[in-house]
Amino acid sequence: MINREQAQALDQADPLREFADRFVVTDPNLIYLDGNSLGRQPRTAAGLVTAAMDRWADELVGAWRSKWIDLPRQVGAALAPLVGADPADVMITDQTTVNLYKLAAAAMTARPERHDIITHAGNFPSDLYVLNSLAMTSGGALRAVEHDSIDGVGADAIGHAVDNHVALVSLSLVDFRSGSIADLPRITDIAHEAGALVLWDLSHSVGVIPTDLRAAGVDLAVGCTYKYLNGGPGAPAFLYVSPDLQAEIVQPIQGWFGHEDMFAFDPAYRPAADIRRFGVGTPPILSLIAAGAGIDVTVEAGVAAIREKSMALTSLQVDLFDDQLATRGFELATPRDPAKRGGHVSLSHPDAYRISRAMIEHGVIPDFRAPNVIRLGLSPLYTSFTHVWDASHRLATLMDEEAHTRIEGDRTGVS
Ligand SMILES: Cc1ncc(COP(=O)(O)O)c(C=O)c1O
């Protein structure tokens, strides 16, 4: 049995423990385990956004002269080392769903003789919708390969499915439900050997798992900045395009921010030769500035150190599951091998929704994923080992008290 003092000792030895102070905490008794949905607010964010608001008030349209227009590339360049990319190959713009659409459509156009897309059925629904609509528009099909509900999608399953009808393989590196990690280098090689392009969704890995997109030869990638990067609600997403493809592939939303010379107001679209061609319209400056605050603190901590702590946090959570939760009706819905899981641990239970509401009433915020999964997002920059111990203890206690049986109502809205 792991006791609370052991968790406290892990905190004492944690080289990242000072980083918790870099985030705003208004209720010290609340244990926040949903940073994989919406990360906490970095302390610097409000000041930076307020300064930009003041600039807007004072300088009006002249504020654009402060190079706001370059922010999508500047903030993208700051994020680049987290995903093993060169600064010139990343941009922050639009939402993950929109970026996925732009890059997947560009990939389909680059393989005009092929019409199918491969993914797996457990991929994030927004990705499935986008990929399905693109495969249909192209006259092909979205092929969802077999996957295991805990271990996710295997490289062999992709290898068996991919053939010369497949233009694109698009997967998430970390499964949003189980937290399993896909074999990015191997799947990328398999897709390339079959002549397909690859597009990875890094939403649940960026900022918590180091990725080397350049070394793996990844063609395209997208991901959220509001989860482990703590960029703020609705923060714009990033996109990565391999330098070999930037001047070759053409994205479908041809707006003025993708033009080679946008202020020439040329009636004819001429795409920029570099990453700018994946821009569309005016960037959300205030949100980009907030996103930059979250990215900067992550880069400062270092993603290798973050991953090390993340594996220790999830290992503690799995040990606590064995100690305190397995006997209370929960099943572990995440791989046991720390190297094969990302930053969250999922528990399944037939009454997961009501239990997640009861946890919130007991000062622990997890999230619920229908039909029966509770995700515990252990964001390493501000989650301590003691938080993990206390949260499991509160959960075990509320189960013993049957507090969840007194919760009324059904699942509604964001949870
Ligand atoms: C894996 C994954 N992909 C895509 C999205 C959608 O992101 P957005 O709403 O910014 O388009 C999410 C949102 O949580 C996600 O988890």
The ligand as an ORCA input file, in Angstrom:
! r2SCAN-3c Opt
* xyz 0 1
  C      -7.381     14.528    -30.446
  C      -8.187     15.748    -30.735
  N      -8.261     16.193    -31.996
  C      -8.995     17.280    -32.307
  C      -9.688     17.978    -31.339
  C     -10.539     19.151    -31.746
  O      -9.936     20.366    -31.487
  P     -10.646     21.742    -31.894
  O     -11.947     21.815    -31.170
  O      -9.676     22.801    -31.431
  O     -10.854     21.749    -33.357
  C      -9.616     17.574    -30.006
  C     -10.336     18.310    -28.946
  O     -10.336     17.971    -27.784
  C      -8.859     16.408    -29.698
  O      -8.790     15.945    -28.437
*
